[in-house]
């Protein structure tokens, strides 16, 4: 049985510049893509190296992955990521000046359908 190719949307956070995040798409292994970001071969992320992986989502089609990447780059998508995907990342959001550790009340309720 042949495996379908997966497509990934990921969020990385800068370790050198807290609050800087990058949302990307790849069809290759995410760890290899992160290595490229940390090697400085991606112009849009080279300045804020090193990076760490904060979140990754797998999609069965390229179209779905690209649509979700586009959404995460929008204002409402950033808010969604901050509230639902990154509450435990330990890095500040792009709008926080002095990050506080997340409380357990920020965790999604597992009994509700996702996304809300």
C-alpha positions in Angstrom: 0.0 0.0 0.0 1.4 3.4 -1.0 1.6 6.2 1.5 0.2 9.5 0.5 2.7 12.4 0.8 2.0 14.6 3.8 2.2 18.4 3.8 3.1 20.3 7.0 2.4 23.7 8.4 4.8 24.7 11.2 5.4 27.5 13.7 8.9 28.3 14.8 10.0 30.7 17.5 13.2 32.7 17.7 15.4 31.9 20.7 17.5 35.1 20.1 14.6 37.4 19.7 11.7 36.3 21.9 8.4 37.2 20.3 9.5 36.6 16.8 7.7 33.7 15.1 7.6 32.3 11.7 4.8 30.3 10.1 5.8 28.1 7.2 4.8 25.2 4.9 6.9 22.2 3.8 6.4 18.9 2.1 9.8 17.6 3.4 10.6 16.5 6.9 10.0 19.3 9.4 13.3 18.7 11.2 15.2 19.1 8.0 13.3 22.4 7.3 14.2 23.6 10.8 17.8 22.9 10.1 17.7 25.0 7.0 16.1 27.9 9.0 18.9 27.6 11.6 21.6 27.4 8.9 20.5 30.8 7.7 19.6 29.6 4.2 16.1 31.2 4.4 16.4 35.0 4.0 13.2 35.8 5.9 14.4 33.9 9.1 18.2 34.2 9.0 18.3 37.4 11.1 16.5 35.8 14.1 18.4 32.5 14.4 18.4 30.1 16.2 14.9 28.8 15.9 12.9 26.2 17.8 9.9 24.3 16.6 6.8 25.3 18.5 4.0 23.5 16.6 3.5 21.4 13.6 0.3 20.2 11.8 0.1 17.5 9.1 -2.3 17.7 6.2 -3.1 15.2 3.5 -3.3 17.7 0.7 -1.1 20.6 -0.3 -4.2 22.8 -0.8 -5.4 22.4 2.8 -1.9 23.0 4.2 -1.4 26.2 2.2 -4.8 27.4 3.2 -4.1 26.8 6.9 -0.7 28.5 6.6 -2.3 31.5 5.0 -4.9 31.6 7.8 -2.2 31.4 10.5 -0.5 34.4 9.0 -3.7 36.5 9.3 -4.7 38.5 12.3 -7.4 36.0 13.4 -5.0 33.1 12.6 -2.3 34.6 14.9 -4.9 35.0 17.7 -6.1 31.4 17.1 -2.5 30.1 17.3 -1.8 32.1 20.5 -4.9 30.8 22.2 -5.0 27.2 21.0 -1.7 26.0 19.5 0.9 27.8 21.5 -0.3 28.3 25.1 2.5 26.1 26.5 5.4 27.1 24.2 7.0 29.3 26.9 7.8 32.0 24.3 6.0 35.3 24.3 3.4 36.1 21.7 4.3 38.7 19.2 2.2 41.3 21.2 3.5 40.5 24.7 6.3 42.6 26.2 6.7 40.7 29.5 5.6 37.1 29.1 4.0 35.3 32.0 3.8 31.5 32.3 0.5 30.3 30.9 -2.1 29.2 33.5 -3.9 25.9 33.2 -7.1 27.8 32.4 -5.6 28.6 29.0 -5.5 25.0 28.0 -8.3 23.9 25.5 -11.2 22.0 27.0 -10.8 18.4 25.7 -14.6 17.9 25.9 -15.3 20.6 23.3 -15.0 20.1 19.6 -11.8 21.6 18.1 -11.5 24.2 16.8 -14.0 26.2 18.8 
